[in-house]
Amino acid sequence: MDEEAKKAMDALFAEDKQRVEKVEKARDLEAEAQAKFVSDFVEVRDSVIIPAMKEFADYIKPHGWTGELEVAEDTPEHRGYQGKVDRPATAAAAGMVFYRGDTRTSLGAGRTYPHFRIAAVKRAKNVWFHESTMGPNHGGSAGGAGTATLDQFNASFVQDRMVKHFKKLMENAKPYDQR
């Protein structure tokens, strides 16, 4: 190869290497920012969200309802045989499942109890609310219930969101002949 062609190729390779390094650095910085957000969320979850949810569950218990706490950690997806996803990724979260009485019975595949969930969305670096008022022997609704930033969280904020959800749940949980 002549010297001119070698210089041109060396310049292309150097430019490509710089581009790859820039992309990798940006990816690493984003991964660090996401990890910090998840860590900050877990701190808020453990010190604010979970205690607020437990207080809420303690309050509804004498009124015939149970609030069962569910906590999830941030885990990556796992790929097993032939690269197929055999365990999806989970977000760090805290939630509560609601049911009347003391015993939660098995409902079968695809059926669920009413619930309220607060989860970290690390790519967006915010917190997502999900709620469902559907349960045994009654309909309802399910879906996203908004987002918030970590600095908005205190016990009152969490419990206010739960009260709004529970109001919807109480309406949907009435026997059909009382609606």
C-alpha positions as CSV (number, residue, x, y, z in Angstrom):
1,M,0.0,0.0,0.0
2,D,1.4,3.4,-0.8
3,E,2.0,6.0,1.9
4,E,-0.9,8.2,0.9
5,A,-3.4,5.4,1.2
6,K,-1.9,4.3,4.6
7,K,-2.2,7.8,6.0
8,A,-5.8,8.0,4.8
9,M,-6.6,4.7,6.4
10,D,-4.8,5.6,9.6
11,A,-6.8,8.8,9.9
12,L,-10.0,6.8,9.4
13,F,-9.0,4.3,12.0
14,A,-8.0,7.0,14.5
15,E,-11.4,8.8,13.9
16,D,-13.3,5.5,14.4
17,K,-11.4,4.8,17.6
18,Q,-12.2,8.2,19.0
19,R,-15.9,7.8,18.1
20,V,-16.0,4.4,19.8
21,E,-14.2,5.8,22.9
22,K,-16.7,8.7,23.0
23,V,-19.7,6.4,22.8
24,E,-18.3,4.0,25.4
25,K,-17.6,6.9,27.8
26,A,-21.1,8.3,27.3
27,R,-22.5,4.8,27.9
28,D,-20.4,4.4,31.1
29,L,-21.5,7.8,32.4
30,E,-25.1,7.0,31.8
31,A,-24.8,3.6,33.5
32,E,-23.2,5.4,36.5
33,A,-26.0,7.9,36.6
34,Q,-28.6,5.2,36.4
35,A,-26.9,3.2,39.2
36,K,-26.7,6.3,41.4
37,F,-30.4,7.0,40.7
38,V,-31.4,3.4,41.7
39,S,-29.2,3.6,44.8
40,D,-30.9,6.9,45.7
41,F,-34.3,5.4,45.1
42,V,-33.6,2.4,47.3
43,E,-32.5,4.7,50.1
44,V,-35.8,6.7,49.7
45,R,-37.8,3.4,49.3
46,D,-36.3,1.9,52.5
47,S,-36.4,5.1,54.7
48,V,-39.7,6.8,53.4
49,I,-41.8,4.6,51.1
50,I,-41.8,1.3,53.0
51,P,-42.5,2.9,56.5
52,A,-45.3,5.0,55.0
53,M,-46.8,1.9,53.4
54,K,-46.6,0.0,56.6
55,E,-48.4,2.8,58.5
56,F,-51.1,2.7,55.8
57,A,-51.5,-1.1,56.2
58,D,-51.7,-0.8,60.0
59,Y,-54.4,1.8,59.6
60,I,-56.6,-0.2,57.2
61,K,-56.2,-3.5,59.2
62,P,-58.9,-2.8,61.9
63,H,-61.3,-1.9,59.0
64,G,-61.2,-5.4,57.6
65,W,-58.5,-4.9,54.9
66,T,-55.0,-6.2,54.6
67,G,-52.2,-4.4,52.9
68,E,-49.3,-6.8,52.1
69,L,-46.0,-5.2,51.3
70,E,-44.0,-6.4,48.3
71,V,-40.5,-5.2,47.7
72,A,-38.4,-5.7,44.5
73,E,-34.7,-5.1,43.8
74,D,-33.2,-3.8,40.6
75,T,-32.1,-6.9,38.6
76,P,-30.9,-7.2,35.0
77,E,-32.5,-9.6,32.6
78,H,-31.0,-13.1,32.4
79,R,-30.5,-14.9,29.1
80,G,-30.4,-18.6,29.3
81,Y,-30.4,-21.4,26.7
82,Q,-29.9,-20.1,23.1
83,G,-29.9,-16.5,24.4
84,K,-33.6,-16.4,25.2
85,V,-34.6,-14.2,28.1
86,D,-35.6,-16.6,30.9
87,R,-35.9,-14.0,33.6
88,P,-36.9,-10.4,32.7
89,A,-35.3,-7.4,34.3
90,T,-37.0,-6.0,37.4
91,A,-37.0,-2.5,38.7
92,A,-36.3,-1.5,42.3
93,A,-39.8,-1.0,43.7
94,A,-42.1,-1.2,46.7
95,G,-45.8,-2.0,46.5
96,M,-48.8,-3.1,48.4
97,V,-51.4,-5.7,47.6
98,F,-54.8,-5.2,49.1
99,Y,-57.5,-7.7,50.0
100,R,-60.3,-8.0,52.5
101,G,-59.8,-10.1,55.6
102,D,-56.6,-11.9,56.7
103,T,-56.1,-14.5,54.0
104,R,-55.0,-14.0,50.4
105,T,-56.2,-17.0,48.4
106,S,-54.7,-18.1,45.1
107,L,-56.5,-16.7,42.2
108,G,-55.0,-18.7,39.3
109,A,-52.9,-17.6,36.4
110,G,-53.4,-14.1,35.1
111,R,-55.6,-13.0,38.0
112,T,-54.4,-10.6,40.6
113,Y,-55.4,-8.6,43.7
114,P,-55.7,-4.9,43.7
115,H,-52.3,-3.3,44.2
116,F,-50.4,0.0,44.3
117,R,-46.7,0.0,43.3
118,I,-43.9,2.6,43.2
119,A,-41.0,1.8,41.0
120,A,-37.7,3.3,39.9
121,V,-37.4,4.1,36.2
122,K,-33.6,4.3,35.9
123,R,-33.5,5.5,32.2
124,A,-35.8,8.4,32.9
125,K,-34.4,8.9,36.4
126,N,-37.9,9.3,37.9
127,V,-40.4,7.2,39.8
128,W,-43.5,5.6,38.3
129,F,-46.7,4.7,40.0
130,H,-48.8,1.7,38.9
131,E,-52.2,0.9,40.4
132,S,-54.8,-1.7,39.9
133,T,-58.3,-1.8,41.5
134,M,-59.2,-5.1,39.9
135,G,-59.7,-8.0,42.2
136,P,-61.7,-11.1,43.0
137,N,-65.4,-10.7,42.3
138,H,-65.1,-7.2,41.0
139,G,-63.8,-5.3,38.1
140,G,-61.8,-2.1,38.1
141,S,-59.0,-0.5,36.3
142,A,-55.2,-0.9,36.1
143,G,-52.4,1.1,34.6
144,G,-49.9,3.9,35.1
145,A,-50.8,6.5,37.7
146,G,-48.2,9.1,37.0
147,T,-44.6,9.9,37.8
148,A,-42.6,11.8,40.4
149,T,-39.1,12.8,41.2
150,L,-37.3,11.6,44.3
151,D,-37.3,15.0,45.9
152,Q,-41.1,14.9,46.1
153,F,-41.1,11.9,48.5
154,N,-42.1,12.1,52.1
155,A,-44.6,10.0,54.1
156,S,-47.5,12.3,53.4
157,F,-46.8,12.3,49.6
158,V,-46.8,8.4,49.6
159,Q,-49.9,8.1,51.8
160,D,-51.8,10.8,49.8
161,R,-51.2,8.7,46.6
162,M,-52.3,5.6,48.4
163,V,-55.5,7.2,49.8
164,K,-56.4,8.3,46.2
165,H,-55.9,4.7,45.0
166,F,-57.8,3.2,47.9
167,K,-60.7,5.5,47.2
168,K,-61.0,4.1,43.7
169,L,-60.5,0.6,45.1
170,M,-63.3,1.0,47.6
171,E,-65.7,2.1,44.8
172,N,-64.7,-0.9,42.7
173,A,-64.7,-3.4,45.5
174,K,-68.4,-2.8,46.4
175,P,-70.6,-5.8,45.7
176,Y,-72.2,-5.3,42.2
177,D,-75.6,-4.7,43.6
178,Q,-74.4,-1.7,45.6
179,R,-72.9,0.3,42.8
